[in-house]
Amino acid sequence: MSEVINPASGEVVASVPATSLAEVDAAIGRAAAAYEGWRKVAPGDRARLLRRFAAVVDDHLEELAQLEVRNAGHTIGNARWEAGNVRDVLDYYAGAPERLTGRQIPVPGGLDVTFHEPLGVVGVIVPWNFPMPIAGWGFAPALAAGNTVVLKPAELTPLTALRLAELALDAGLPEGVFTVLPGQGGVVGERFVTHPAVRKVCFTGSTEVGTRIMAGCAAQVKRVTLELGGKSANLVFADADLAKAAASAPSAVFDNAGQDCCARSRILVQRPVYDRFLELLEPAVRAFRVEDPAAESAEMGPLISAAHRDRVGGYVDGAKVAFTGHRPDGPGFWYAPTVLLAESPADRHWRDEIFGPVVSVLPFDDEADAVRLANDTEYGLSGSIWTRDVGRALRVSRAVEAGNLSVNSHSSVRYWTPFGGMKRSGLGRELGPDALHAFTDVKNVFIATEE
């Protein structure tokens, strides 16, 4: 039994039983049994069930959002977007079953065709920072392709995933097709890796844990999608709209209290405008609203736990602080938005993924220097480029080693475009049309037609 804590108050929200190893095996067995029926559901009928699931989620958007505010400390505005994203991802992949087409390939002596066959049982391991949308990114395309899903939510934030499993049954999905198993990573998640009936694992979390999962899956040649850490750069060139770049920078890193692998936590500013950018950034940081996440005006809530708050603070201790924002007093795991000045690219706060509302700023000289500093990291997930020069935007976009880049904005995620990282930020792509085939095997069939 684990207690779910409201990060804004430190109070217990719920107690959730932990799934035992025997219960995990039984659930995987039910998912494997349900797979034979689910894969045979006519494409149009499977699409209708997924659309119905999306409609039921839509009917419960506010309930899910309010639950996430209490469960994860997300602002109510963010939580509503996250619940809506689950609905939208389900709607998007509801269009897939009838369009999961193969090819006819010209060959001599017969007919050659390909099919996209589902894999079987898919295990989805979800982190605590975005419990709802990341769950949907895994289970929606997997179900659309004809797989069944067992999903492990994070121990700290299981409540919305458990509710989504109930809503799936309300929508008419058969028993065993989508199952949520709360519990410890060393029990539930580890069994997804080792159980032979689980044919693919989708994991979002730290690079360290993802490396271990990949090694475990290799023992069975088990497919894996990994969305791991990030230390994304926000490149501001001298010709950029500085006012807009500075005004948008706080939300790019402090959204979800910085607990976002896409957070633009390294700001690189071209040297001639470095001081001016900091002058513009300071009032934007001080105005960033850190308050009760249930308040409609909240822009940032608390960190997930006291232990995580202490970890984040450890990166600030001894660093050169430029300025900070505000935070509430009293109970809850609050941390003020903080801007640090990096003295060198070797600074620990510049290199490590802090996963909190802390951003480091460093000047650069020219385009080549910006690219060099941006790529000087083991991560490669996301990033932003601010410039009015279209040629530079294209050159730098091609040169920066990251899977998701945005020019003159900080957008990383759209459910209809691919999402994923380079280098140690991950393996594979989620969302968009690319994700669907990752849940299938291509089968080639040759039919001889000559007598």
NUMI-30773 format. One record per residue (C-alpha): residue number from 1; residue in three letters; x, y, z. Coordinates in Angstrom, 1 decimal. Layout:
N
PT  resi  resn       u       v       w
PT   NUM   ALA       X       Y       Z
...
This chain:
451
PT  resi  resn       u       v       w
PT     1   MET     0.0     0.0     0.0
PT     2   SER     1.4     3.4    -1.0
PT     3   GLU     0.1     6.8     0.0
PT     4   VAL    -0.5     9.5    -2.6
PT     5   ILE     0.5    12.9    -1.4
PT     6   ASN    -0.8    16.3    -2.6
PT     7   PRO     2.4    18.2    -3.4
PT     8   ALA     0.7    21.5    -2.7
PT     9   SER    -0.2    20.7     0.9
PT    10   GLY     1.7    17.6     1.9
PT    11   GLU    -1.6    15.9     2.8
PT    12   VAL    -2.5    12.3     1.9
PT    13   VAL    -4.9    12.2    -1.0
PT    14   ALA    -5.4     8.4    -1.2
PT    15   SER    -3.9     5.0    -0.5
PT    16   VAL    -3.3     2.7    -3.4
PT    17   PRO    -2.5    -1.1    -3.1
PT    18   ALA     0.7    -2.1    -4.7
PT    19   THR     0.4    -4.9    -7.3
PT    20   SER     2.3    -8.1    -6.3
PT    21   LEU     4.4   -10.1    -8.6
PT    22   ALA     1.8   -12.9    -8.8
PT    23   GLU    -0.9   -10.3    -9.6
PT    24   VAL     1.3    -8.8   -12.4
PT    25   ASP     1.8   -12.2   -13.9
PT    26   ALA    -2.0   -12.9   -13.7
PT    27   ALA    -2.7    -9.5   -15.4
PT    28   ILE    -0.2   -10.2   -18.2
PT    29   GLY    -1.8   -13.6   -18.7
PT    30   ARG    -5.3   -12.0   -19.0
PT    31   ALA    -3.9    -9.4   -21.5
PT    32   ALA    -2.3   -12.2   -23.5
PT    33   ALA    -5.6   -14.1   -23.6
PT    34   ALA    -7.5   -10.9   -24.5
PT    35   TYR    -5.1   -10.2   -27.4
PT    36   GLU    -6.4   -13.0   -29.5
PT    37   GLY    -9.9   -11.5   -29.5
PT    38   TRP    -8.8    -7.9   -29.7
PT    39   ARG    -6.6    -8.3   -32.8
PT    40   LYS    -9.5    -9.9   -34.6
PT    41   VAL   -11.9    -7.1   -33.9
PT    42   ALA   -12.8    -5.6   -37.3
PT    43   PRO   -10.9    -2.4   -37.9
PT    44   GLY   -14.0    -0.2   -38.1
PT    45   ASP   -15.3    -1.7   -34.8
PT    46   ARG   -11.9    -1.2   -33.1
PT    47   ALA   -11.9     2.4   -34.3
PT    48   ARG   -15.4     3.0   -32.9
PT    49   LEU   -14.4     1.7   -29.5
PT    50   LEU   -11.4     4.0   -29.4
PT    51   ARG   -13.6     6.9   -30.5
PT    52   ARG   -16.0     6.0   -27.7
PT    53   PHE   -13.1     5.8   -25.2
PT    54   ALA   -12.1     9.4   -26.4
PT    55   ALA   -15.7    10.6   -25.9
PT    56   VAL   -15.9     9.1   -22.4
PT    57   VAL   -12.6    10.8   -21.5
PT    58   ASP   -14.1    14.1   -22.9
PT    59   ASP   -17.1    13.7   -20.6
PT    60   HIS   -14.8    13.4   -17.6
PT    61   LEU   -12.2    16.1   -18.5
PT    62   GLU   -12.8    18.3   -15.5
PT    63   GLU   -12.8    15.3   -13.1
PT    64   LEU    -9.5    14.0   -14.5
PT    65   ALA    -8.0    17.5   -14.4
PT    66   GLN    -9.0    18.1   -10.8
PT    67   LEU    -7.7    14.7    -9.8
PT    68   GLU    -4.3    15.5   -11.4
PT    69   VAL    -4.1    18.8    -9.5
PT    70   ARG    -4.4    16.9    -6.2
PT    71   ASN    -2.3    13.9    -7.4
PT    72   ALA     0.6    15.7    -9.2
PT    73   GLY     0.4    19.3    -8.2
PT    74   HIS    -0.1    20.4   -11.8
PT    75   THR    -1.8    23.8   -12.4
PT    76   ILE    -5.5    23.4   -13.3
PT    77   GLY    -4.8    24.9   -16.7
PT    78   ASN    -2.1    22.4   -17.5
PT    79   ALA    -4.2    19.5   -16.1
PT    80   ARG    -7.1    20.4   -18.4
PT    81   TRP    -4.8    20.4   -21.4
PT    82   GLU    -3.3    17.1   -20.3
PT    83   ALA    -6.7    15.4   -20.0
PT    84   GLY    -7.7    16.9   -23.3
PT    85   ASN    -4.5    15.5   -24.8
PT    86   VAL    -5.5    12.0   -23.8
PT    87   ARG    -8.8    12.5   -25.6
PT    88   ASP    -7.1    14.0   -28.7
PT    89   VAL    -4.5    11.2   -28.9
PT    90   LEU    -7.3     8.6   -28.7
PT    91   ASP    -9.3    10.4   -31.4
PT    92   TYR    -6.2    10.6   -33.6
PT    93   TYR    -5.3     6.9   -33.4
PT    94   ALA    -9.0     5.9   -33.7
PT    95   GLY    -8.4     6.8   -37.4
PT    96   ALA    -5.6     4.2   -37.6
PT    97   PRO    -7.2     0.7   -37.6
PT    98   GLU    -8.8     1.2   -41.0
PT    99   ARG    -5.7     2.8   -42.5
PT   100   LEU    -3.0     0.4   -41.3
PT   101   THR    -2.2    -0.7   -44.8
PT   102   GLY     0.6    -2.7   -46.2
PT   103   ARG     2.1    -2.6   -49.7
PT   104   GLN     2.0    -4.6   -52.9
PT   105   ILE     5.6    -5.0   -54.2
PT   106   PRO     6.2    -6.0   -57.9
PT   107   VAL     8.0    -9.4   -58.1
PT   108   PRO     8.3   -12.0   -60.9
PT   109   GLY     6.1   -15.1   -60.7
PT   110   GLY     3.5   -14.0   -58.3
PT   111   LEU     2.1   -11.5   -55.9
PT   112   ASP     4.0   -10.0   -53.0
PT   113   VAL     2.2    -8.1   -50.2
PT   114   THR     3.0    -6.9   -46.7
PT   115   PHE     0.9    -6.7   -43.6
PT   116   HIS     1.4    -4.8   -40.3
PT   117   GLU     0.8    -7.4   -37.6
PT   118   PRO     0.3    -6.4   -34.0
PT   119   LEU     3.0    -7.5   -31.5
PT   120   GLY     0.9    -8.9   -28.6
PT   121   VAL     1.0    -7.5   -25.1
PT   122   VAL     2.7    -4.1   -24.7
PT   123   GLY     4.0    -2.8   -21.4
PT   124   VAL     3.9     0.9   -20.8
PT   125   ILE     5.8     2.5   -17.9
PT   126   VAL     4.7     6.1   -17.2
PT   127   PRO     6.6     8.7   -15.2
PT   128   TRP     5.2    11.0   -12.5
PT   129   ASN     5.8    14.3   -14.3
PT   130   PHE     3.1    13.9   -16.9
PT   131   PRO     0.9    11.0   -15.8
PT   132   MET    -2.0    11.4   -18.2
PT   133   PRO    -0.6    12.4   -21.6
PT   134   ILE     2.4    10.1   -21.5
PT   135   ALA     0.1     7.2   -20.7
PT   136   GLY    -2.1     8.0   -23.7
PT   137   TRP     1.0     8.3   -26.0
PT   138   GLY     1.7     4.7   -25.2
PT   139   PHE    -1.7     3.0   -24.9
PT   140   ALA    -3.6     4.7   -27.8
PT   141   PRO    -1.4     3.7   -30.7
PT   142   ALA    -0.7     0.3   -29.2
PT   143   LEU    -4.5    -0.4   -28.9
PT   144   ALA    -5.2     1.0   -32.4
PT   145   ALA    -2.6    -1.4   -33.9
PT   146   GLY    -4.4    -4.4   -32.3
PT   147   ASN    -2.2    -4.9   -29.2
PT   148   THR    -3.3    -5.2   -25.6
PT   149   VAL    -1.7    -3.0   -23.0
PT   150   VAL    -0.6    -3.4   -19.4
PT   151   LEU     0.4     0.0   -17.9
PT   152   LYS     2.4     0.9   -14.8
PT   153   PRO     1.9     4.4   -13.5
PT   154   ALA     4.5     6.1   -11.3
PT   155   GLU     4.2     5.2    -7.6
PT   156   LEU     3.8     8.9    -6.7
PT   157   THR     1.0     9.6    -9.3
PT   158   PRO    -1.2     6.6   -10.0
PT   159   LEU    -4.7     8.1    -9.7
PT   160   THR    -5.5     9.4   -13.1
PT   161   ALA    -4.2     6.3   -14.9
PT   162   LEU    -6.4     4.1   -12.6
PT   163   ARG    -9.4     6.3   -13.5
PT   164   LEU    -8.6     6.1   -17.3
PT   165   ALA    -8.7     2.3   -17.0
PT   166   GLU   -12.2     2.5   -15.5
PT   167   LEU   -13.3     4.8   -18.3
PT   168   ALA   -11.9     2.4   -20.9
PT   169   LEU   -14.3    -0.3   -19.5
PT   170   ASP   -17.1     2.2   -19.4
PT   171   ALA   -16.5     2.9   -23.1
PT   172   GLY   -16.8    -0.8   -23.9
PT   173   LEU   -13.2    -2.0   -24.2
PT   174   PRO   -13.1    -5.7   -23.3
PT   175   GLU   -11.6    -6.9   -20.0
PT   176   GLY    -7.9    -7.5   -20.3
PT   177   VAL    -7.4    -5.2   -23.3
PT   178   PHE    -6.2    -2.2   -21.1
PT   179   THR    -5.0    -2.8   -17.6
PT   180   VAL    -3.4    -0.4   -15.1
PT   181   LEU    -1.1    -2.0   -12.5
PT   182   PRO     0.1     0.4    -9.8
PT   183   GLY     3.1    -0.6    -7.8
PT   184   GLN     6.9    -0.6    -7.5
PT   185   GLY     9.1    -0.3   -10.5
PT   186   GLY    11.3    -3.2    -9.3
PT   187   VAL     8.2    -5.4    -9.3
PT   188   VAL     5.7    -4.3   -11.9
PT   189   GLY     8.1    -2.5   -14.4
PT   190   GLU    10.8    -5.1   -14.0
PT   191   ARG     8.3    -7.9   -14.8
PT   192   PHE     7.2    -6.1   -18.0
PT   193   VAL    10.9    -6.4   -19.0
PT   194   THR    11.3   -10.1   -18.1
PT   195   HIS     7.9   -11.6   -18.9
PT   196   PRO     8.1   -13.4   -22.3
PT   197   ALA     4.5   -12.5   -23.1
PT   198   VAL     5.2    -8.8   -23.1
PT   199   ARG     6.5    -8.2   -26.6
PT   200   LYS     7.3    -4.5   -26.3
PT   201   VAL     8.1    -2.0   -23.5
PT   202   CYS     7.5     1.7   -23.7
PT   203   PHE     9.4     3.6   -21.0
PT   204   THR     9.5     7.3   -20.2
PT   205   GLY    11.9     8.3   -17.4
PT   206   SER    15.5     8.8   -16.5
PT   207   THR    18.3     7.8   -18.8
PT   208   GLU    19.8     5.7   -16.1
PT   209   VAL    16.7     3.5   -15.7
PT   210   GLY    16.1     3.5   -19.4
PT   211   THR    19.5     2.1   -20.0
PT   212   ARG    18.8    -0.8   -17.6
PT   213   ILE    15.4    -1.5   -19.3
PT   214   MET    17.0    -1.5   -22.7
PT   215   ALA    19.6    -4.0   -21.4
PT   216   GLY    16.9    -6.2   -20.0
PT   217   CYS    14.8    -6.2   -23.1
PT   218   ALA    17.9    -7.1   -25.2
PT   219   ALA    18.0   -10.5   -23.4
PT   220   GLN    14.7   -11.4   -25.2
PT   221   VAL    15.2    -9.2   -28.3
PT   222   LYS    12.2    -7.4   -27.0
PT   223   ARG    11.2    -4.2   -28.7
PT   224   VAL    11.6    -1.0   -26.7
PT   225   THR    10.7     2.7   -27.1
PT   226   LEU    12.6     5.0   -24.7
PT   227   GLU    11.9     8.7   -24.0
PT   228   LEU    14.5     9.7   -21.5
PT   229   GLY    16.2    12.8   -20.1
PT   230   GLY    16.9    16.2   -21.5
PT   231   LYS    18.9    19.3   -21.0
PT   232   SER    17.5    21.4   -23.8
PT   233   ALA    19.0    24.6   -25.1
PT   234   ASN    17.2    27.9   -25.8
PT   235   LEU    19.4    29.8   -28.3
PT   236   VAL    18.8    33.5   -28.5
PT   237   PHE    20.7    35.3   -31.4
PT   238   ALA    21.3    39.0   -31.4
PT   239   ASP    18.8    39.6   -34.2
PT   240   ALA    16.0    38.0   -32.3
PT   241   ASP    12.9    39.7   -30.9
PT   242   LEU    14.5    40.0   -27.5
PT   243   ALA    11.4    41.1   -25.7
PT   244   LYS     9.4    38.1   -27.0
PT   245   ALA    12.3    35.7   -26.3
PT   246   ALA    12.7    36.9   -22.7
PT   247   ALA     9.0    37.0   -22.0
PT   248   SER     8.5    33.4   -23.2
PT   249   ALA    11.6    32.0   -21.6
PT   250   PRO    10.1    31.5   -18.1
PT   251   SER     7.3    29.3   -19.2
PT   252   ALA     9.7    27.3   -21.4
PT   253   VAL    11.6    26.1   -18.3
PT   254   PHE     9.3    26.7   -15.3
PT   255   ASP     6.1    25.1   -16.7
PT   256   ASN     5.2    22.1   -14.6
PT   257   ALA     7.8    23.5   -12.1
PT   258   GLY    10.6    22.5   -14.5
PT   259   GLN     9.7    18.9   -14.2
PT   260   ASP     9.8    18.4   -17.9
PT   261   CYS    12.4    16.6   -20.0
PT   262   CYS    11.8    19.3   -22.7
PT   263   ALA    12.4    22.2   -20.4
PT   264   ARG    14.7    24.8   -22.0
PT   265   SER    17.0    24.8   -18.9
PT   266   ARG    20.1    26.1   -20.7
PT   267   ILE    19.7    29.6   -22.2
PT   268   LEU    22.4    30.6   -24.6
PT   269   VAL    22.4    34.3   -25.5
PT   270   GLN    24.7    36.0   -28.1
PT   271   ARG    27.2    38.2   -26.3
PT   272   PRO    26.2    41.6   -27.7
PT   273   VAL    22.7    41.3   -26.3
PT   274   TYR    23.4    39.2   -23.2
PT   275   ASP    23.0    41.9   -20.6
PT   276   ARG    19.9    43.3   -22.3
PT   277   PHE    18.3    39.9   -22.4
PT   278   LEU    18.9    39.4   -18.6
PT   279   GLU    17.4    42.9   -18.0
PT   280   LEU    14.2    41.8   -19.9
PT   281   LEU    14.2    38.3   -18.3
PT   282   GLU    14.2    39.4   -14.7
PT   283   PRO    10.7    41.0   -14.6
PT   284   ALA     9.3    38.1   -16.5
PT   285   VAL    10.6    35.7   -13.9
PT   286   ARG     9.5    37.8   -10.9
PT   287   ALA     6.0    38.0   -12.4
PT   288   PHE     5.7    34.3   -13.0
PT   289   ARG     2.7    33.2   -10.8
PT   290   VAL     3.7    30.3    -8.4
PT   291   GLU     0.6    29.6    -6.3
PT   292   ASP    -2.0    27.0    -5.4
PT   293   PRO    -2.3    24.9    -8.5
PT   294   ALA    -6.1    24.8    -8.2
PT   295   ALA    -6.2    28.6    -8.8
PT   296   GLU    -7.1    29.5   -12.3
PT   297   SER    -4.3    32.1   -12.4
PT   298   ALA    -1.6    29.7   -11.4
PT   299   GLU     1.3    29.4   -13.8
PT   300   MET     3.4    27.0   -11.7
PT   301   GLY     2.7    24.7    -8.8
PT   302   PRO     4.9    22.8    -6.4
PT   303   LEU     7.6    20.1    -6.9
PT   304   ILE     6.5    16.5    -6.6
PT   305   SER     8.0    15.7    -3.2
PT   306   ALA    10.2    17.0    -0.4
PT   307   ALA    13.0    14.8    -1.5
PT   308   HIS    12.9    16.2    -5.0
PT   309   ARG    12.8    19.7    -3.7
PT   310   ASP    16.0    19.1    -1.7
PT   311   ARG    17.7    17.6    -4.8
PT   312   VAL    16.8    20.7    -6.8
PT   313   GLY    18.1    23.0    -4.1
PT   314   GLY    21.4    21.1    -4.1
PT   315   TYR    22.2    22.4    -7.6
PT   316   VAL    21.6    26.0    -6.5
PT   317   ASP    23.7    25.9    -3.4
PT   318   GLY    27.0    27.6    -4.2
PT   319   ALA    26.0    28.6    -7.7
PT   320   LYS    25.9    32.2    -9.0
PT   321   VAL    22.2    33.3    -8.7
PT   322   ALA    21.2    36.2   -10.9
PT   323   PHE    17.6    36.5    -9.5
PT   324   THR    14.7    34.5    -8.4
PT   325   GLY    10.9    34.6    -8.5
PT   326   HIS     8.5    34.1    -5.7
PT   327   ARG     6.9    31.1    -4.0
PT   328   PRO     4.2    30.5    -1.4
PT   329   ASP     5.0    30.1     2.3
PT   330   GLY     3.6    27.3     4.3
PT   331   PRO     3.1    23.6     3.6
PT   332   GLY     3.8    22.0     0.2
PT   333   PHE     6.9    21.3    -1.8
PT   334   TRP     7.5    24.8    -3.2
PT   335   TYR    10.6    26.1    -4.9
PT   336   ALA    11.0    29.6    -6.4
PT   337   PRO    11.9    30.0   -10.1
PT   338   THR    15.6    30.6   -10.2
PT   339   VAL    18.0    32.0   -12.8
PT   340   LEU    21.7    31.0   -12.5
PT   341   LEU    24.6    32.4   -14.4
PT   342   ALA    26.9    29.8   -15.7
PT   343   GLU    30.6    30.6   -15.4
PT   344   SER    31.6    27.7   -17.6
PT   345   PRO    30.0    24.9   -19.6
PT   346   ALA    31.5    22.6   -17.0
PT   347   ASP    29.3    23.9   -14.3
PT   348   ARG    27.2    21.1   -12.7
PT   349   HIS    23.9    23.1   -13.0
PT   350   TRP    24.7    23.7   -16.7
PT   351   ARG    25.3    20.0   -17.5
PT   352   ASP    23.0    17.9   -15.3
PT   353   GLU    19.2    17.6   -15.7
PT   354   ILE    18.0    19.3   -12.6
PT   355   PHE    14.3    18.7   -13.3
PT   356   GLY    13.1    21.7   -11.4
PT   357   PRO    12.5    25.4   -11.9
PT   358   VAL    16.1    26.3   -12.3
PT   359   VAL    17.6    27.8   -15.6
PT   360   SER    21.3    28.5   -16.4
PT   361   VAL    22.3    31.3   -18.7
PT   362   LEU    25.6    31.5   -20.7
PT   363   PRO    26.8    33.8   -23.5
PT   364   PHE    28.0    32.7   -26.9
PT   365   ASP    30.0    34.4   -29.6
PT   366   ASP    28.7    33.3   -33.1
PT   367   GLU    26.6    30.7   -34.8
PT   368   ALA    29.3    28.0   -34.7
PT   369   ASP    29.9    28.7   -31.0
PT   370   ALA    26.1    28.4   -30.3
PT   371   VAL    25.8    25.1   -32.0
PT   372   ARG    29.0    23.8   -30.3
PT   373   LEU    27.6    24.7   -26.8
PT   374   ALA    24.1    23.4   -27.6
PT   375   ASN    25.5    20.1   -28.6
PT   376   ASP    27.9    19.8   -25.7
PT   377   THR    25.6    17.4   -23.8
PT   378   GLU    24.8    13.8   -23.7
PT   379   TYR    21.1    14.7   -24.2
PT   380   GLY    19.3    15.6   -27.4
PT   381   LEU    15.6    15.9   -26.9
PT   382   SER    14.3    19.4   -27.6
PT   383   GLY    15.3    23.0   -28.0
PT   384   SER    14.5    26.5   -29.3
PT   385   ILE    16.1    28.9   -31.7
PT   386   TRP    15.3    32.6   -31.6
PT   387   THR    16.3    34.6   -34.8
PT   388   ARG    14.8    36.7   -37.5
PT   389   ASP    17.2    35.1   -40.1
PT   390   VAL    15.4    32.3   -41.9
PT   391   GLY    18.7    30.9   -43.3
PT   392   ARG    20.2    30.8   -39.8
PT   393   ALA    17.1    29.2   -38.4
PT   394   LEU    17.4    26.4   -41.0
PT   395   ARG    21.2    26.0   -40.6
PT   396   VAL    21.1    25.8   -36.8
PT   397   SER    18.0    23.5   -36.8
PT   398   ARG    19.9    21.1   -38.9
PT   399   ALA    23.1    21.4   -36.8
PT   400   VAL    21.6    21.1   -33.3
PT   401   GLU    21.4    17.4   -32.2
PT   402   ALA    17.9    17.2   -30.9
PT   403   GLY    14.8    15.4   -32.0
PT   404   ASN    12.3    18.3   -31.5
PT   405   LEU    13.2    21.9   -32.3
PT   406   SER    11.1    25.1   -32.4
PT   407   VAL    12.0    28.4   -34.0
PT   408   ASN    10.8    31.5   -32.3
PT   409   SER     8.6    29.5   -30.0
PT   410   HIS     8.9    26.7   -27.4
PT   411   SER     6.5    24.1   -28.8
PT   412   SER     7.7    20.5   -28.5
PT   413   VAL     4.5    18.4   -28.5
PT   414   ARG     1.7    18.0   -31.0
PT   415   TYR    -0.1    14.7   -31.1
PT   416   TRP     0.0    14.6   -34.9
PT   417   THR     3.8    15.1   -35.2
PT   418   PRO     6.6    12.8   -34.1
PT   419   PHE     8.2    13.2   -30.7
PT   420   GLY    11.5    11.7   -29.4
PT   421   GLY    15.1    12.3   -28.7
PT   422   MET    18.6    11.8   -30.1
PT   423   LYS    21.7    10.6   -28.3
PT   424   ARG    20.9     9.5   -24.7
PT   425   SER    17.6    11.2   -24.7
PT   426   GLY    15.9     8.2   -26.1
PT   427   LEU    15.2     5.7   -28.8
PT   428   GLY    12.2     5.6   -31.2
PT   429   ARG     9.4     8.1   -31.7
PT   430   GLU     6.0     8.6   -30.1
PT   431   LEU     3.0    10.5   -31.5
PT   432   GLY     2.2    11.3   -35.1
PT   433   PRO     2.0     8.8   -37.9
PT   434   ASP     5.5     7.4   -37.0
PT   435   ALA     4.4     5.9   -33.7
PT   436   LEU     1.8     3.4   -35.1
PT   437   HIS     4.2     1.2   -37.0
PT   438   ALA     6.4     0.9   -33.9
PT   439   PHE     3.6    -1.3   -32.4
PT   440   THR     3.6    -3.7   -35.4
PT   441   ASP     5.8    -6.2   -37.2
PT   442   VAL     5.9    -6.1   -41.0
PT   443   LYS     5.1    -9.5   -42.5
PT   444   ASN     5.9   -10.2   -46.1
PT   445   VAL     3.8   -12.7   -48.0
PT   446   PHE     4.6   -14.1   -51.5
PT   447   ILE     1.9   -15.9   -53.5
PT   448   ALA     3.2   -17.8   -56.5
PT   449   THR     0.8   -17.4   -59.5
PT   450   GLU     2.7   -19.3   -62.2
PT   451   GLU     1.7   -22.9   -62.8
